[in-house]
């Protein structure tokens, strides 16, 4: 019941925002129509691009709001508009999503407003019915509610409470459903499933395939270098010490024992380096505890307080392992595995390294006070989102690790979206395909 009430609250806020945004949508749409009519005389060439930019800003906000309500991350993109006059006009109209934005404006102040009003009406009807009990006799004509005319106090005291109870019982089911319909309608209208997107997708696949091959080669070279310069060198050193110890044992046992002790220490150091190399290929914690447990360990080690939400199961890791307790979020394995389903090992590893890199960047550069890691399996895709309340302004060219995240995700044909305005907050959203 508590979850139903939470859903009612979320749907109510969504509907209220829809109603409040009605004047904005109507004004923008009317201004766009007037601006379009003025294009032949030249005035519209100057006024249309900024109006379309304002429309994109509003629609991007709606994309984020609808995605949060539906539990489905959606990428946003600004409207690119360089130059002035006819150049800016053509560039704005060439955006593959702009006509969807304008269509959404029209639907927002028509169908969207209707859905929002219906949701609020369902919330208010029980209150109105209860308010009619002491006031029905004040009406000049007997009120008729749901086909029943109230002519006396006994009807007001008996029928109106029953009707109020019926509507109140319907509210936890109807209001969330109306909110979900609004969010789905907005996402359908604002999604980017166009012919242009398919063309871009082919180009992206061609580019990411090349990047994946380059990344794979670089990773093999790194592993070879780590093994050659680290583990192999230590093993050679161990072999030399053991050989010298074997030859000197008869003449100087004490020196031979010392050499063997040094060889043992070298073997332990070589094993540690070898574990580091293996951990960089596929973290053992993923095998031992799965993706939720591995992410929980990362959250516990983060220097910034971190909230972890995996498949709708939330946990807080408010401190590091050395600050009183482990800081690990506890998950019910059965619940999480059922929600996430089977995830390929390569996708799990990519998600783990993405979160690890992002949390490291937050601790070093963001100045944040809170980080939220959000993981969901939607269809055949795994979504991972890392948000912080830091200073924002991520510069991908300044060694913030975003380039590495993009290469790792591109190797799996995934997508990365970075939203980090100056002043924050910052959000990195990763989409990884994990279907068979």
C-alpha positions in Angstrom: 0.0 0.0 0.0 2.9 2.3 0.8 4.3 1.8 -2.6 1.0 2.6 -4.2 0.8 5.9 -2.3 4.3 6.7 -3.4 3.2 6.1 -7.0 0.2 8.3 -6.5 2.4 11.1 -5.2 4.8 10.8 -8.2 1.9 10.7 -10.7 0.3 13.7 -9.0 3.5 15.8 -9.2 3.9 14.7 -12.9 0.3 15.8 -13.7 0.7 19.1 -11.8 3.8 19.9 -13.8 2.0 19.0 -17.0 -0.8 21.5 -16.2 1.6 24.2 -15.0 3.7 23.9 -18.2 0.5 24.3 -20.4 0.9 28.1 -20.8 4.6 27.7 -21.7 3.8 25.1 -24.4 0.9 27.1 -25.8 2.9 30.4 -25.9 5.9 28.7 -27.6 3.7 27.0 -30.1 1.8 30.2 -31.0 5.0 32.2 -31.3 6.5 29.5 -33.6 3.4 29.6 -35.8 3.6 33.4 -36.0 7.4 33.2 -36.7 6.8 30.6 -39.5 4.2 32.9 -41.1 6.8 35.7 -41.1 9.5 33.7 -42.8 8.5 34.8 -46.4 9.1 38.5 -45.4 12.5 37.7 -43.7 11.5 38.4 -40.1 10.9 34.7 -39.4 14.5 33.9 -40.4 15.8 35.8 -37.4 13.1 34.8 -34.9 12.6 31.1 -35.6 16.1 29.8 -34.5 15.9 31.2 -31.0 12.3 30.0 -30.6 13.4 26.5 -31.7 16.3 26.7 -29.3 13.8 27.6 -26.5 11.6 24.7 -27.6 14.5 22.3 -27.5 15.4 23.4 -23.9 11.8 22.8 -22.8 11.6 19.5 -24.5 14.9 18.3 -23.1 13.6 19.1 -19.7 10.5 17.0 -20.5 12.7 14.2 -21.8 14.5 14.0 -18.5 11.3 14.3 -16.5 9.4 11.6 -18.5 12.4 9.3 -18.4 12.7 9.7 -14.6 9.0 8.9 -14.2 9.1 5.9 -16.5 12.4 4.6 -15.1 14.0 4.7 -18.6 17.1 6.9 -19.3 16.7 9.0 -22.5 19.5 10.9 -24.1 19.1 14.7 -24.7 20.9 16.8 -27.2 21.1 20.6 -27.5 20.0 22.4 -30.7 23.1 23.3 -32.7 22.8 26.7 -34.2 25.8 28.5 -35.5 25.8 31.7 -37.5 22.9 34.0 -38.2 20.1 34.6 -40.6 19.4 32.0 -43.2 22.4 29.8 -42.1 21.1 29.5 -38.5 17.5 28.9 -39.8 18.6 26.0 -42.1 20.8 24.5 -39.4 18.0 24.6 -36.8 15.5 23.0 -39.2 18.0 20.3 -40.2 18.0 18.9 -36.6 16.4 15.4 -36.8 14.4 16.0 -33.6 13.1 19.5 -34.0 9.8 18.6 -35.7 9.2 16.1 -32.9 9.7 18.9 -30.4 7.1 21.1 -32.1 4.7 18.2 -32.4 5.1 17.6 -28.7 4.3 21.2 -27.9 0.9 20.9 -29.7 0.1 17.6 -27.9 1.2 19.0 -24.6 -1.5 21.7 -24.5 -4.1 19.4 -25.9 -3.9 15.7 -25.0 -1.3 16.1 -22.3 -3.4 18.8 -20.6 -6.4 16.5 -20.7 -4.6 13.6 -19.1 -3.2 15.9 -16.4 -6.6 17.3 -15.6 -8.2 13.8 -15.5 -5.6 12.6 -13.0 -6.2 15.6 -10.7 -10.0 15.2 -11.0 -9.7 11.6 -9.8 -7.8 13.0 -6.8 -10.3 15.7 -6.0 -13.5 13.8 -6.6 -13.5 12.0 -3.2 -12.9 15.3 -1.4 -15.7 17.0 -3.4 -18.1 14.2 -2.6 -17.4 14.5 1.1 -17.7 18.3 0.9 -21.2 17.8 -0.6 -22.5 15.9 2.4 -23.1 19.1 4.6 -23.7 21.5 1.6 -25.9 19.6 -0.9 -29.0 21.5 0.3 -27.4 24.9 -0.6 -27.8 24.2 -4.4 -30.8 25.6 -6.1 -31.4 22.2 -7.8 -30.8 18.8 -6.2 -27.3 17.6 -7.3 -27.1 14.5 -9.3 -24.0 12.4 -8.7 -23.3 9.4 -10.9 -26.9 9.2 -12.0 -28.3 9.4 -8.4 -30.2 12.6 -7.4 -29.6 13.7 -3.8 -33.0 14.8 -2.4 -32.6 14.2 1.3 -30.1 14.0 4.2 -30.3 10.3 4.4 -29.1 10.1 0.7 -26.3 12.6 1.4 -25.2 10.7 4.5 -25.3 7.3 2.9 -24.7 7.5 -0.9 -22.1 10.3 -1.0 -19.7 8.6 1.4 -20.0 5.3 -0.5 -19.2 7.1 -3.8 -16.3 8.9 -2.1 -14.9 5.5 -0.9 -15.2 4.0 -4.4 -13.3 6.9 -6.0 -10.7 6.8 -3.2 -10.1 3.1 -3.8 -9.7 3.8 -7.5 -7.2 6.6 -7.0 -4.1 4.3 -6.3 -4.7 2.5 -9.6 -6.1 5.1 -12.0 -3.8 8.1 -11.1 -0.5 6.2 -11.5 -1.8 4.7 -14.8 -2.7 8.2 -16.1 0.8 9.4 -15.1 2.4 6.5 -16.9 0.4 7.1 -20.0 1.5 10.8 -20.0 5.2 9.8 -19.6 5.0 7.2 -22.4 3.2 9.6 -24.7 5.9 12.2 -24.1 8.7 9.7 -24.6 7.1 8.4 -27.9 6.8 11.9 -29.2 10.3 13.0 -28.1 12.2 9.9 -29.0 14.7 10.0 -31.8 13.7 6.8 -33.8 14.1 8.4 -37.2 15.7 7.5 -40.6 18.4 10.0 -39.7 19.1 8.2 -36.5 19.5 4.9 -38.4 22.0 6.5 -40.8 23.9 7.9 -37.8 23.8 4.5 -36.2 25.5 2.8 -39.2 28.2 5.5 -39.1 28.6 5.1 -35.4 29.0 1.3 -35.7 31.7 1.7 -38.4 33.6 4.1 -36.1 33.2 2.1 -32.9 34.3 -1.1 -34.7 37.6 0.6 -35.6 37.9 2.1 -32.1 37.2 -1.3 -30.5 40.0 -2.9 -32.5 42.4 -0.1 -31.5 41.3 -0.4 -27.9 41.7 -4.2 -28.0 45.2 -3.9 -29.4 46.2 -1.2 -26.8 44.8 -3.4 -24.0 46.9 -6.4 -25.2 50.0 -4.3 -25.4 49.4 -3.0 -21.9 49.0 -6.5 -20.5 52.1 -7.7 -22.3 54.0 -4.7 -21.0 52.8 -5.3 -17.4 53.7 -8.9 -17.5 57.1 -8.3 -19.2 58.2 -5.3 -17.0 56.7 -6.6 -13.8 55.9 -10.2 -13.3 58.4 -11.7 -15.8 61.2 -9.6 -14.4 60.5 -10.7 -10.8 60.3 -14.3 -11.9 63.7 -14.0 -13.6 65.1 -12.4 -10.4 63.6 -15.3 -8.3 65.2 -17.9 -10.6 68.6 -16.2 -10.3 68.4 -16.0 -6.5 67.4 -19.7 -6.2 70.2 -20.7 -8.6 72.8 -18.8 -6.5 71.3 -20.2 -3.3 71.6 -23.8 -4.7 75.3 -23.2 -5.6 76.3 -21.6 -2.3 74.2 -23.8 0.1 77.1 -26.2 0.8 79.6 -23.5 1.5 77.5 -20.8 3.1 74.1 -22.0 4.3 73.2 -18.8 6.0 73.7 -16.8 2.8 71.7 -19.4 0.9 68.8 -19.2 3.3 68.8 -15.4 3.0 68.7 -15.7 -0.8 65.7 -18.1 -0.5 63.9 -15.7 1.8 64.4 -12.9 -0.7 63.2 -15.3 -3.5 60.0 -16.0 -1.4 59.4 -12.3 -0.9 59.9 -11.8 -4.6 57.4 -14.6 -5.4 54.8 -12.9 -3.2 55.3 -9.6 -4.9 55.0 -11.3 -8.3 51.8 -12.9 -7.2 50.4 -9.5 -6.1 51.4 -7.9 -9.5 49.8 -10.9 -11.3 46.6 -10.4 -9.4 46.6 -6.7 -10.4 46.9 -7.7 -14.0 44.1 -10.3 -13.8 41.9 -7.8 -11.9 42.4 -5.3 -14.7 41.1 -7.9 -17.2 38.1 -9.1 -15.2 37.7 -8.2 -11.6 37.5 -11.3 -9.4 34.9 -9.6 -7.2 32.4 -9.9 -10.2 32.8 -13.7 -10.0 32.5 -13.8 -6.2 29.7 -11.3 -5.6 28.2 -10.4 -9.0 27.7 -6.9 -10.4 25.6 -5.5 -7.5 28.1 -6.6 -4.9 31.0 -5.3 -6.9 29.4 -1.9 -7.4 28.6 -1.9 -3.6 32.3 -2.4 -2.9 33.2 0.5 -5.3 30.6 2.7 -3.6 32.1 1.9 -0.2 35.6 2.8 -1.3 34.5 6.1 -2.9 35.7 9.2 -1.0 32.3 10.9 -1.6 29.1 9.6 0.1 27.4 7.3 -2.5 23.9 6.0 -2.9 23.5 2.9 -4.9 20.2 1.9 -6.6 20.4 -1.4 -8.5 17.2 -2.6 -10.1 15.0 -0.6 -7.8 16.8 -1.9 -4.6 18.5 1.1 -3.0 21.3 1.2 -0.5 23.5 3.9 1.0 27.3 3.7 1.3 27.8 6.8 3.4 31.4 6.4 4.3 34.6 4.6 3.3 35.6 1.2 4.7 37.7 2.9 7.2 35.1 5.2 8.6 33.1 3.0 10.8 31.7 -0.1 9.1 32.0 -1.3 5.6 29.6 1.2 4.1 28.4 -1.5 1.8 24.8 -1.5 0.5 23.0 -4.8 1.3 21.1 -6.4 -1.6 18.9 -9.4 -1.7 20.6 -11.5 -4.5 17.4 -13.2 -5.6 15.5 -9.9 -6.0 18.4 -8.2 -7.9 19.2 -11.1 -10.1 15.5 -11.5 -11.0 15.3 -7.8 -12.0 18.6 -7.7 -13.9 18.4 -11.1 -15.5 21.5 -12.8 -17.0 24.1 -10.2 -18.0 27.1 -11.3 -20.2 30.5 -11.2 -18.4 31.9 -8.5 -20.8 28.9 -6.2 -20.1 29.3 -6.7 -16.3 33.0 -5.9 -16.6 32.3 -2.8 -18.7 29.7 -1.6 -16.2 32.1 -2.2 -13.3 35.0 -0.3 -14.9 32.7 2.6 -16.0 31.4 3.1 -12.4 35.0 2.7 -11.0 36.3 5.4 -13.4 33.4 7.7 -12.9 33.6 7.5 -9.1 37.3 8.1 -9.2 36.7 11.2 -11.3 34.0 12.5 -8.9 36.4 12.1 -6.0 39.3 13.9 -7.8 37.6 16.7 -9.7 33.9 17.4 -8.9 33.9 18.7 -5.3 30.6 16.8 -4.9 28.9 16.1 -1.6 26.8 13.1 -2.9 26.9 10.6 -5.7 24.1 8.4 -7.0 24.7 5.3 -9.0 21.6 4.0 -10.8 21.5 0.6 -12.6 18.5 -0.8 -14.5 17.9 -3.6 -17.0 15.3 -2.4 -19.6 14.6 -4.9 -22.3 17.9 -6.1 -23.8 19.9 -3.1 -22.5 21.6 -2.4 -19.3 21.5 1.3 -18.2 24.1 2.7 -15.7 23.9 6.3 -14.6 26.3 8.1 -12.3 25.1 11.5 -11.0 26.8 13.9 -8.6 26.0 17.3 -7.2 29.4 18.8 -7.9 30.6 21.8 -9.8 29.9 20.3 -13.2 31.6 21.5 -16.4 33.2 18.2 -17.3 35.9 18.7 -19.9 36.4 15.5 -21.9 39.7 16.7 -23.3 41.3 17.4 -19.9 42.0 13.8 -18.8 38.8 13.2 -16.9 38.6 9.6 -18.0 35.5 10.1 -20.2 37.4 9.2 -23.3 38.3 5.9 -21.8 34.7 5.2 -20.8 33.5 6.0 -24.3 36.1 3.6 -25.8 35.2 0.8 -23.4 31.5 1.2 -24.0 31.9 1.7 -27.8 33.7 -1.7 -27.9 30.4 -3.3 -26.9 28.2 -1.2 -29.3 26.9 0.9 -26.3 26.3 4.6 -25.9 27.5 7.2 -23.5 25.7 10.5 -22.7 27.4 13.2 -20.6 25.4 16.1 -19.1 27.5 18.5 -17.1 26.5 22.2 -17.2 28.7 24.7 -15.4 27.7 24.7 -11.7 26.4 21.1 -11.9 24.9 18.6 -11.5 26.8 16.1 -13.7 25.3 12.9 -15.0 27.0 10.2 -17.0 24.5 7.7 -18.5 25.8 4.5 -20.2 23.6 2.1 -22.3 25.1 -1.4 -22.8 23.4 -4.0 -25.0 23.2 -7.3 -23.1 20.7 -9.3 -25.2 21.6 -12.6 -26.8 
